[in-house]
Amino acid sequence: HELHEHELQNEHEHHSLGPNEPEAEQQTVSEHMEEVTVSEHMEELITFIQQTIPDHHQKKSPVMLWATAGMRLIEHQKALKILEIATKHLQTSGLLFRSDLAKIITGQEEAILTWIATTHLLGYW
């Protein structure tokens, strides 16, 4: 749906996304734009994965979605909503993905994974 500039000025005012949409399904313009943005990024990521992993390995290669510091810094409910949207895209992608493979990792987990990646890239492994 095309959003007009005056609709974007007040992010807290509710706007229906469709004429027959029930009250419980209404979103703010900000929430709708966030969902569109997350969806666009996930579609790009899924396309990249599908183009990178050979077809015969896609059903055997688990996809994990581990969100890092950026997700830990935003409001928790907002982070969970973003993770939910991303999870829905992966569940319908045809890739090997389970919702329990999506999470916001801790700073300690992120540090350990960074150390592993760095030592691998430096040729220590």
N, CA, C and O of each residue as an XYZ file, in Angstrom:
500
protein
N       0.845     -1.189      0.000
C       0.000      0.000      0.000
C       0.882      1.241      0.000
O       1.894      1.303      0.698
N       0.484      2.211     -0.784
C       1.250      3.454     -0.802
C       0.918      4.251      0.444
O      -0.252      4.462      0.763
N       1.953      4.694      1.147
C       1.759      5.471      2.361
C       2.034      6.937      2.046
O       3.039      7.268      1.417
N       1.152      7.794      2.479
C       1.300      9.218      2.223
C       2.099      9.855      3.345
O       2.105      9.356      4.470
N       2.776     10.961      3.039
C       3.656     11.622      3.987
C       2.941     11.970      5.287
O       3.518     11.813      6.364
N       1.686     12.445      5.210
C       0.973     12.825      6.429
C       0.697     11.610      7.314
O       0.546     11.768      8.525
N       0.626     10.407      6.751
C       0.423      9.209      7.550
C       1.685      8.856      8.332
O       1.609      8.276      9.415
N       2.842      9.208      7.781
C       4.104      8.879      8.427
C       4.458      9.841      9.552
O       5.317      9.529     10.378
N       3.814     11.003      9.601
C       4.158     12.008     10.593
C       3.812     11.577     12.006
O       4.517     11.952     12.943
N       2.765     10.811     12.190
C       2.388     10.378     13.526
C       2.426      8.861     13.570
O       1.451      8.197     13.216
N       3.545      8.319     14.003
C       3.731      6.880     13.994
C       2.834      6.165     15.010
O       2.593      4.965     14.877
N       2.351      6.865     15.995
C       1.558      6.224     17.039
C       0.073      6.149     16.703
O      -0.675      5.422     17.356
N      -0.351      6.889     15.701
C      -1.747      6.857     15.288
C      -1.992      5.598     14.467
O      -1.220      5.298     13.557
N      -3.043      4.864     14.772
C      -3.316      3.613     14.070
C      -3.971      3.869     12.721
O      -4.862      4.708     12.588
N      -3.502      3.117     11.718
C      -4.067      3.161     10.380
C      -4.352      1.737      9.970
O      -3.508      0.860     10.149
N      -5.519      1.494      9.429
C      -5.856      0.167      8.948
C      -5.080     -0.132      7.677
O      -4.899      0.742      6.830
N      -4.624     -1.370      7.549
C      -3.915     -1.775      6.353
C      -4.853     -2.299      5.284
O      -4.416     -2.594      4.172
N      -6.107     -2.417      5.591
C      -7.083     -2.876      4.620
C      -8.475     -2.516      5.091
O      -8.702     -2.399      6.295
N      -9.416     -2.335      4.171
C     -10.760     -1.889      4.546
C     -11.530     -2.926      5.355
O     -12.410     -2.549      6.129
N     -11.239     -4.206      5.211
C     -11.982     -5.240      5.922
C     -11.192     -5.833      7.077
O     -11.549     -6.881      7.615
N     -10.141     -5.171      7.444
C      -9.261     -5.695      8.484
C      -9.888     -5.474      9.859
O     -10.299     -4.358     10.176
N      -9.969     -6.541     10.693
C     -10.542     -6.382     12.022
C      -9.678     -5.485     12.899
O      -8.479     -5.339     12.659
N     -10.279     -4.897     13.896
C      -9.591     -3.969     14.802
C      -8.325     -4.581     15.392
O      -7.307     -3.896     15.490
N      -8.362     -5.845     15.785
C      -7.207     -6.498     16.411
C      -6.033     -6.637     15.448
O      -4.894     -6.810     15.884
N      -6.296     -6.564     14.151
C      -5.256     -6.751     13.153
C      -4.611     -5.431     12.717
O      -3.694     -5.447     11.896
N      -5.060     -4.311     13.237
C      -4.525     -3.033     12.812
C      -3.107     -2.846     13.337
O      -2.759     -3.320     14.418
N      -2.299     -2.146     12.550
C      -0.933     -1.836     12.922
C      -0.718     -0.341     12.771
O      -1.434      0.334     12.032
N       0.285      0.167     13.486
C       0.675      1.544     13.229
C       1.450      1.552     11.919
O       1.911      0.509     11.457
N       1.589      2.705     11.336
C       2.369      2.831     10.107
C       3.797      2.362     10.386
O       4.401      1.674      9.563
N       4.326      2.731     11.535
C       5.686      2.332     11.908
C       5.817      0.813     11.960
O       6.795      0.257     11.461
N       4.838      0.139     12.562
C       4.872     -1.326     12.642
C       4.791     -1.951     11.256
O       5.490     -2.922     10.967
N       3.948     -1.400     10.407
C       3.814     -1.921      9.045
C       5.124     -1.749      8.278
O       5.569     -2.674      7.598
N       5.740     -0.578      8.381
C       6.992     -0.318      7.672
C       8.099     -1.231      8.199
O       8.931     -1.708      7.427
N       8.110     -1.476      9.510
C       9.105     -2.375     10.091
C       8.923     -3.784      9.525
O       9.902     -4.434      9.158
N       7.694     -4.253      9.455
C       7.414     -5.584      8.917
C       7.833     -5.675      7.453
O       8.414     -6.677      7.036
N       7.544     -4.641      6.675
C       7.932     -4.622      5.267
C       9.448     -4.661      5.146
O       9.987     -5.403      4.325
N      10.136     -3.870      5.955
C      11.605     -3.810      5.909
C      12.212     -5.154      6.290
O      13.102     -5.642      5.593
N      11.754     -5.757      7.374
C      12.274     -7.065      7.794
C      11.993     -8.094      6.698
O      12.862     -8.902      6.369
N      10.796     -8.068      6.137
C      10.434     -9.013      5.081
C      11.339     -8.860      3.863
O      11.788     -9.852      3.289
N      11.605     -7.621      3.474
C      12.482     -7.390      2.322
C      13.886     -7.938      2.583
O      14.477     -8.580      1.715
N      14.413     -7.685      3.772
C      15.754     -8.178      4.114
C      15.788     -9.705      4.152
O      16.754    -10.322      3.702
N      14.745    -10.300      4.683
C      14.713    -11.764      4.753
C      14.625    -12.374      3.363
O      15.274    -13.385      3.094
N      13.843    -11.786      2.484
C      13.744    -12.302      1.121
C      15.101    -12.223      0.416
O      15.476    -13.141     -0.312
N      15.836    -11.127      0.632
C      17.181    -10.996      0.060
C      18.108    -12.078      0.624
O      18.865    -12.704     -0.118
N      18.041    -12.292      1.933
C      18.891    -13.289      2.578
C      18.553    -14.704      2.094
O      19.451    -15.497      1.812
N      17.278    -15.008      2.003
C      16.845    -16.335      1.547
C      17.280    -16.562      0.096
O      17.740    -17.649     -0.254
N      17.137    -15.548     -0.732
C      17.586    -15.660     -2.133
C      19.089    -15.922     -2.180
O      19.543    -16.766     -2.951
N      19.862    -15.210     -1.367
C      21.312    -15.414     -1.324
C      21.637    -16.853     -0.906
O      22.485    -17.502     -1.519
N      20.970    -17.344      0.128
C      21.208    -18.715      0.598
C      20.878    -19.704     -0.512
O      21.659    -20.617     -0.781
N      19.732    -19.531     -1.157
C      19.302    -20.454     -2.208
C      20.242    -20.426     -3.413
O      20.416    -21.442     -4.085
N      20.842    -19.280     -3.689
C      21.778    -19.176     -4.803
C      23.169    -19.696     -4.436
O      23.936    -20.094     -5.313
N      23.492    -19.692     -3.149
C      24.827    -20.073     -2.693
C      24.937    -21.559     -2.390
O      25.925    -22.196     -2.755
N      23.939    -22.111     -1.733
C      23.955    -23.531     -1.367
C      23.358    -24.331     -2.532
O      22.239    -24.052     -2.960
N      24.094    -25.321     -3.045
C      23.542    -26.125     -4.153
C      22.186    -26.743     -3.776
O      21.955    -27.117     -2.627
N      21.311    -26.838     -4.764
C      19.954    -27.354     -4.538
C      19.935    -28.661     -3.752
O      19.131    -28.822     -2.834
N      20.813    -29.591     -4.108
C      20.795    -30.901     -3.462
C      21.279    -30.857     -2.010
O      21.150    -31.852     -1.297
N      21.827    -29.737     -1.559
C      22.254    -29.607     -0.157
C      21.291    -28.761      0.676
O      21.388    -28.756      1.903
N      20.373    -28.053      0.037
C      19.501    -27.139      0.781
C      18.619    -27.834      1.807
O      18.369    -27.281      2.878
N      18.148    -29.026      1.502
C      17.285    -29.756      2.445
C      18.098    -30.437      3.553
O      17.534    -30.939      4.525
N      19.439    -30.449      3.396
C      20.313    -31.096      4.375
C      21.129    -30.098      5.193
O      21.792    -30.480      6.158
N      21.084    -28.828      4.816
C      21.908    -27.803      5.461
C      21.045    -26.937      6.369
O      20.297    -26.087      5.887
N      21.143    -27.147      7.684
C      20.289    -26.361      8.585
C      20.639    -24.878      8.563
O      21.810    -24.498      8.536
N      19.618    -24.067      8.575
C      19.776    -22.618      8.639
C      19.460    -22.194     10.065
O      18.410    -22.529     10.613
N      20.395    -21.446     10.656
C      20.193    -20.925     12.004
C      20.132    -19.403     11.928
O      20.912    -18.786     11.202
N      19.236    -18.812     12.652
C      19.110    -17.363     12.699
C      19.475    -16.922     14.111
O      18.671    -17.025     15.039
N      20.683    -16.436     14.253
C      21.164    -15.996     15.563
C      21.397    -14.493     15.508
O      22.357    -14.020     14.898
N      20.522    -13.764     16.141
C      20.613    -12.308     16.175
C      21.632    -11.883     17.229
O      21.776    -12.528     18.267
N      22.334    -10.788     16.944
C      23.435    -10.364     17.801
C      23.138     -9.028     18.494
O      21.982     -8.712     18.777
N      24.171     -8.263     18.760
C      24.096     -7.069     19.604
C      22.998     -6.089     19.209
O      22.319     -5.541     20.078
N      22.815     -5.861     17.914
C      21.788     -4.910     17.488
C      20.408     -5.266     18.006
O      19.630     -4.386     18.374
N      20.106     -6.541     18.036
C      18.793     -6.991     18.541
C      18.740     -6.922     20.070
O      17.669     -6.732     20.646
N      19.878     -7.073     20.719
C      19.889     -6.971     22.184
C      19.697     -5.529     22.640
O      19.249     -5.280     23.759
N      20.039     -4.582     21.770
C      19.976     -3.168     22.141
C      18.592     -2.556     22.001
O      18.299     -1.547     22.642
N      17.734     -3.146     21.174
C      16.398     -2.561     21.007
C      15.436     -3.142     22.048
O      15.736     -4.142     22.701
N      14.304     -2.511     22.186
C      13.291     -2.936     23.155
C      12.955     -4.413     22.917
O      12.776     -4.837     21.775
N      12.871     -5.186     23.993
C      12.754     -6.643     23.904
C      11.549     -7.102     23.084
O      11.689     -7.999     22.252
N      10.378     -6.516     23.292
C       9.184     -6.932     22.544
C       9.339     -6.648     21.059
O       8.878     -7.428     20.226
N       9.980     -5.545     20.723
C      10.222     -5.204     19.318
C      11.190     -6.217     18.704
O      10.994     -6.658     17.572
N      12.225     -6.580     19.447
C      13.189     -7.578     18.964
C      12.501     -8.915     18.722
O      12.771     -9.581     17.722
N      11.619     -9.308     19.627
C      10.904    -10.580     19.467
C       9.987    -10.544     18.240
O       9.855    -11.548     17.540
N       9.358     -9.401     17.977
C       8.489     -9.260     16.805
C       9.305     -9.390     15.525
O       8.876    -10.057     14.584
N      10.477     -8.759     15.479
C      11.355     -8.863     14.311
C      11.777    -10.307     14.107
O      11.762    -10.812     12.984
N      12.153    -10.970     15.193
C      12.559    -12.373     15.115
C      11.403    -13.244     14.627
O      11.617    -14.180     13.857
N      10.192    -12.946     15.065
C       9.001    -13.694     14.632
C       8.773    -13.545     13.126
O       8.489    -14.525     12.438
N       8.898    -12.325     12.622
C       8.714    -12.082     11.187
C       9.776    -12.837     10.390
O       9.467    -13.492      9.394
N      11.026    -12.739     10.834
C      12.127    -13.414     10.148
C      11.927    -14.928     10.161
O      12.173    -15.602      9.161
N      11.480    -15.455     11.297
C      11.240    -16.894     11.439
C      10.167    -17.361     10.466
O      10.319    -18.410      9.840
N       9.087    -16.601     10.329
C       8.012    -16.973      9.395
C       8.541    -17.081      7.965
O       8.163    -17.991      7.227
N       9.405    -16.164      7.582
C       9.971    -16.213      6.229
C      10.827    -17.463      6.045
O      10.739    -18.126      5.011
N      11.642    -17.785      7.021
C      12.495    -18.967      6.899
C      11.671    -20.253      6.906
O      12.018    -21.213      6.217
N      10.587    -20.280      7.676
C       9.746    -21.482      7.736
C       9.065    -21.775      6.405
O       8.759    -22.931      6.111
N       8.824    -20.754      5.603
C       8.149    -20.951      4.322
C       9.123    -20.926      3.133
O       8.695    -20.934      1.979
N      10.414    -20.896      3.416
C      11.426    -20.747      2.364
C      11.779    -22.040      1.639
O      12.357    -22.003      0.553
N      11.437    -23.181      2.229
C      11.848    -24.454      1.650
C      13.220    -24.895      2.128
O      13.675    -25.987      1.787
N      13.888    -24.053      2.919
C      15.187    -24.404      3.483
C      14.988    -25.233      4.749
O      13.896    -25.249      5.318
N      16.031    -25.914      5.185
C      15.979    -26.706      6.419
C      16.065    -25.753      7.604
O      17.149    -25.303      7.976
N      14.927    -25.457      8.184
C      14.851    -24.494      9.285
C      13.763    -24.909     10.253
O      12.676    -25.324      9.851
N      14.067    -24.791     11.526
C      13.080    -24.996     12.604
C      13.084    -23.745     13.475
O      14.125    -23.110     13.642
N      11.958    -23.395     14.018
C      11.867    -22.163     14.804
C      12.787    -22.177     16.020
O      13.184    -21.114     16.498
N      13.135    -23.359     16.531
C      14.050    -23.394     17.670
C      15.488    -23.061     17.259
O      16.369    -22.973     18.114
N      15.733    -22.873     15.952
C      17.051    -22.472     15.472
C      17.161    -20.950     15.334
O      18.156    -20.443     14.818
N      16.150    -20.234     15.791
C      16.159    -18.771     15.762
C      16.176    -18.245     17.192
O      15.340    -18.622     18.014
N      17.131    -17.376     17.476
C      17.202    -16.809     18.823
C      18.074    -15.565     18.826
O      18.822    -15.307     17.883
N      17.964    -14.814     19.888
C      18.852    -13.685     20.133
C      19.938    -14.213     21.058
O      19.668    -14.595     22.197
N      21.167    -14.231     20.558
C      22.240    -14.812     21.362
C      22.767    -13.791     22.368
O      22.601    -12.583     22.200
N      23.401    -14.304     23.408
C      23.967    -13.445     24.446
C      25.276    -12.840     23.957
O      25.837    -13.275     22.951
N      25.746    -11.851     24.668
C      27.038    -11.254     24.357
C      28.163    -12.263     24.478
O      29.111    -12.239     23.693
N      28.063    -13.152     25.461
C      29.091    -14.177     25.648
C      29.097    -15.153     24.462
O      30.161    -15.511     23.959
N      27.913    -15.580     24.020
C      27.830    -16.466     22.851
C      28.409    -15.779     21.606
O      29.128    -16.394     20.819
N      28.082    -14.506     21.450
C      28.589    -13.764     20.296
C      30.116    -13.667     20.344
O      30.776    -13.811     19.315
N      30.676    -13.427     21.520
C      32.134    -13.326     21.661
C      32.816    -14.651     21.327
O      33.841    -14.673     20.647
N      32.246    -15.746     21.806
C      32.826    -17.068     21.520
C      32.786    -17.361     20.024
O      33.771    -17.833     19.454
N      31.648    -17.082     19.387
C      31.525    -17.322     17.941
C      32.459    -16.416     17.145
O      32.999    -16.830     16.120
N      32.652    -15.193     17.607
C      33.584    -14.274     16.943
C      35.008    -14.805     17.055
O      35.763    -14.760     16.084
N      35.378    -15.305     18.223
C      36.718    -15.868     18.420
C      36.919    -17.082     17.505
O      37.966    -17.213     16.870
N      35.926    -17.962     17.437
C      36.025    -19.155     16.572
C      36.189    -18.737     15.116
O      37.057    -19.257     14.415
N      35.365    -17.806     14.660
C      35.438    -17.349     13.266
C      36.790    -16.696     12.970
O      37.388    -16.935     11.920
N      37.258    -15.880     13.894
C      38.531    -15.182     13.696
C      39.694    -16.161     13.629
O      40.538    -16.053     12.739
N      39.752    -17.107     14.549
C      40.861    -18.066     14.533
C      40.800    -18.949     13.293
O      41.836    -19.336     12.752
N      39.595    -19.268     12.844
C      39.457    -20.047     11.606
C      39.954    -19.244     10.403
O      40.714    -19.761      9.584
N      39.529    -17.987     10.295
C      39.936    -17.139      9.171
C      41.441    -16.854      9.171
O      42.033    -16.635      8.114
N      42.054    -16.859     10.350
C      43.491    -16.646     10.448
C      44.278    -17.917     10.188
O      45.508    -17.899     10.169
N      43.569    -19.023      9.988
C      44.227    -20.282      9.629
C      44.683    -21.126     10.805
O      45.446    -22.074     10.617
N      44.240    -20.811     12.001
C      44.628    -21.613     13.155
C      43.874    -22.933     13.230
O      44.288    -23.836     13.957
N      42.776    -23.060     12.494
C      41.983    -24.291     12.497
C      41.918    -24.845     11.119
O      41.296    -25.885     10.900
